[in-house]
Amino acid sequence: MKILVLGSTGMLGSECKDALGQDHEIITPDKKELDIISWDGVIENLQEVLPDVVLNCAGFTDVDACETEDFKVRKINVEGPRNLAQCSARFECKFVHVSSDYVFDGQKPLPQPYFEDDAPNPLSAYGKSKMESEKAVRENAPNYIIIRTAWLYGIHGNNFIKSIVKQAAKKKPKVLKVADDQFGSPTWAHRLALQTKELLRHDGKGTYHATSEGYCSRFECAEFIIKKLGLKARVEPCSMKDFHGAAKRPGNCLLENRLLKKQGISVMPDWKEDLDTFLKKFGEELIKEAKEKKN
Ligand SMILES: NC(=O)c1ccc[n+]([C@@H]2O[C@H](COP(=O)([O-])OP(=O)(O)OC[C@H]3O[C@@H](n4cnc5c(N)ncnc54)[C@H](OP(=O)(O)O)[C@@H]3O)[C@@H](O)[C@H]2O)c1
């Protein structure tokens, strides 16, 4: 297949570029070459490339900045996906869009997860923009996949896992304060890229949840990392209210991969298994990077 990947310089997009590139022809324009907020740019690009699949990993993902940057969040997270959905429909391409656990309010009591057909009720501007992006996709692209995921990490870009390793590995590690009241499933972007490939292989359609199995709090996740890497830092629990910025975040971010499992196409392992592999592969590199930086 010929696949156009948007956001290929980002955390998930770069993994999709690698994973899909092994079996497919992929085209990966950067933001300068194709800005998804430009209708003319999108239509011209699709007309020229004529892909079988358009995969949108682009987005404005700074959850706190989204609270104040209304114009930017609407343009990138809603109008961009709408442009891509409409143009995909025009050229009869499949459109794959990535959405988020933040479309939900996180009020379900643990360990109840959110299912694909639960009603969204976002708490933040970012979550609202992702909810609206989903609506734009459903209304405009007849052949779509929406992949809702959560708590992504990977070697590219900034993420919670990298930030914990780096803080804990500093020459003079401090006590790390980490929220023990937000729960989710840390999900390796590389694994999600493989899951995306599997969805395309099976010609998936509709809205899918795709996160690692099992769950933990941010605090438990930080303790897991520090123990696995044998670091000397100490973790202290705090509330996400003390810790985070402008945006309100859901406490329960658990997504059940119900449709993937029903269709027998889930490749998602337990979060501990993948995080262990990730740390074995990249832990030393991240520790070295942290130690080289001045404290
Ligand atoms: N990270 C998570 O934990 C998480 C959780 C749930 C869902 N998601 C969703 O997963 C998707 C990928 O997230 P990520 O963490 O990989 O994002 P990311 O690392 O922030 O990357 C975003 C990408 O989008 C590109 N981009 C931004 N504005 C653009 C525009 N106007 N036109 C074209 N490209 C543009 C960026 O390019 P530049 O680098 O050049 O700006 C970058 O390549 C997003 O839809 C996000 O909402 C992420």
The ligand as an SDF file (V2000), in Angstrom:
LIG
                    3D

 48 52  0  0  0  0  0  0  0  0999 V2000
    1.5620   11.5130   23.5940 N   0  0  0  0  0  0  0  0  0  0  0  0
    0.5600   10.8750   24.1740 C   0  0  0  0  0  0  0  0  0  0  0  0
    0.6570   10.3910   25.3120 O   0  0  0  0  0  0  0  0  0  0  0  0
   -0.7560   10.7020   23.4400 C   0  0  0  0  0  0  0  0  0  0  0  0
   -1.8240   10.1020   24.1090 C   0  0  0  0  0  0  0  0  0  0  0  0
   -3.0360    9.9440   23.4460 C   0  0  0  0  0  0  0  0  0  0  0  0
   -3.1650   10.3700   22.1440 C   0  0  0  0  0  0  0  0  0  0  0  0
   -2.1290   10.9750   21.5130 N   0  0  0  0  0  0  0  0  0  0  0  0
   -2.3210   11.4410   20.1280 C   0  0  0  0  0  0  0  0  0  0  0  0
   -1.3900   10.7640   19.3050 O   0  0  0  0  0  0  0  0  0  0  0  0
   -1.0190   11.6220   18.2040 C   0  0  0  0  0  0  0  0  0  0  0  0
    0.4990   11.6850   18.1350 C   0  0  0  0  0  0  0  0  0  0  0  0
    0.9800   12.2050   19.3580 O   0  0  0  0  0  0  0  0  0  0  0  0
    2.5440   12.4180   19.6230 P   0  0  0  0  0  0  0  0  0  0  0  0
    2.7160   12.4340   21.1000 O   0  0  0  0  0  0  0  0  0  0  0  0
    3.3310   11.5080   18.7600 O   0  0  0  0  0  0  0  0  0  0  0  0
    2.7060   13.9230   19.0890 O   0  0  0  0  0  0  0  0  0  0  0  0
    4.0210   14.8090   18.9800 P   0  0  0  0  0  0  0  0  0  0  0  0
    5.2370   14.0520   19.3440 O   0  0  0  0  0  0  0  0  0  0  0  0
    3.7290   16.1060   19.6660 O   0  0  0  0  0  0  0  0  0  0  0  0
    4.1190   15.0800   17.4020 O   0  0  0  0  0  0  0  0  0  0  0  0
    3.1900   15.8860   16.7480 C   0  0  0  0  0  0  0  0  0  0  0  0
    3.5460   15.9240   15.2870 C   0  0  0  0  0  0  0  0  0  0  0  0
    2.5850   16.7410   14.6160 O   0  0  0  0  0  0  0  0  0  0  0  0
    3.2810   17.6350   13.7340 C   0  0  0  0  0  0  0  0  0  0  0  0
    2.4490   18.7970   13.4780 N   0  0  0  0  0  0  0  0  0  0  0  0
    2.0320   19.7420   14.3660 C   0  0  0  0  0  0  0  0  0  0  0  0
    1.2900   20.6700   13.7350 N   0  0  0  0  0  0  0  0  0  0  0  0
    1.2310   20.3020   12.4190 C   0  0  0  0  0  0  0  0  0  0  0  0
    0.6230   20.8540   11.2630 C   0  0  0  0  0  0  0  0  0  0  0  0
   -0.0800   21.9940   11.3330 N   0  0  0  0  0  0  0  0  0  0  0  0
    0.7690   20.2110   10.0800 N   0  0  0  0  0  0  0  0  0  0  0  0
    1.5030   19.0680   10.0030 C   0  0  0  0  0  0  0  0  0  0  0  0
    2.1100   18.5060   11.0560 N   0  0  0  0  0  0  0  0  0  0  0  0
    1.9750   19.1140   12.2570 C   0  0  0  0  0  0  0  0  0  0  0  0
    4.5610   17.9330   14.4920 C   0  0  0  0  0  0  0  0  0  0  0  0
    5.5230   18.5050   13.6390 O   0  0  0  0  0  0  0  0  0  0  0  0
    6.6740   19.4930   14.2490 P   0  0  0  0  0  0  0  0  0  0  0  0
    7.5070   18.6150   15.1190 O   0  0  0  0  0  0  0  0  0  0  0  0
    7.3810   19.9930   13.0550 O   0  0  0  0  0  0  0  0  0  0  0  0
    5.9340   20.5500   15.0120 O   0  0  0  0  0  0  0  0  0  0  0  0
    4.9240   16.5280   14.9680 C   0  0  0  0  0  0  0  0  0  0  0  0
    5.5280   15.7990   13.9380 O   0  0  0  0  0  0  0  0  0  0  0  0
   -1.7120   12.9520   18.4580 C   0  0  0  0  0  0  0  0  0  0  0  0
   -2.9080   12.9960   17.7240 O   0  0  0  0  0  0  0  0  0  0  0  0
   -2.0510   12.9180   19.9450 C   0  0  0  0  0  0  0  0  0  0  0  0
   -3.1840   13.7070   20.2430 O   0  0  0  0  0  0  0  0  0  0  0  0
   -0.9170   11.1560   22.1230 C   0  0  0  0  0  0  0  0  0  0  0  0
  1  2  1  0
  2  3  2  0
  2  4  1  0
  4  5  1  0
  4 48  2  0
  5  6  2  0
  6  7  1  0
  7  8  2  0
  8  9  1  0
  8 48  1  0
  9 10  1  0
  9 46  1  0
 10 11  1  0
 11 12  1  0
 11 44  1  0
 12 13  1  0
 13 14  1  0
 14 15  2  0
 14 16  1  0
 14 17  1  0
 17 18  1  0
 18 19  2  0
 18 20  1  0
 18 21  1  0
 21 22  1  0
 22 23  1  0
 23 24  1  0
 23 42  1  0
 24 25  1  0
 25 26  1  0
 25 36  1  0
 26 27  1  0
 26 35  1  0
 27 28  2  0
 28 29  1  0
 29 30  1  0
 29 35  2  0
 30 31  1  0
 30 32  2  0
 32 33  1  0
 33 34  2  0
 34 35  1  0
 36 37  1  0
 36 42  1  0
 37 38  1  0
 38 39  2  0
 38 40  1  0
 38 41  1  0
 42 43  1  0
 44 45  1  0
 44 46  1  0
 46 47  1  0
M  CHG  2   8   1  16  -1
M  END
$$$$
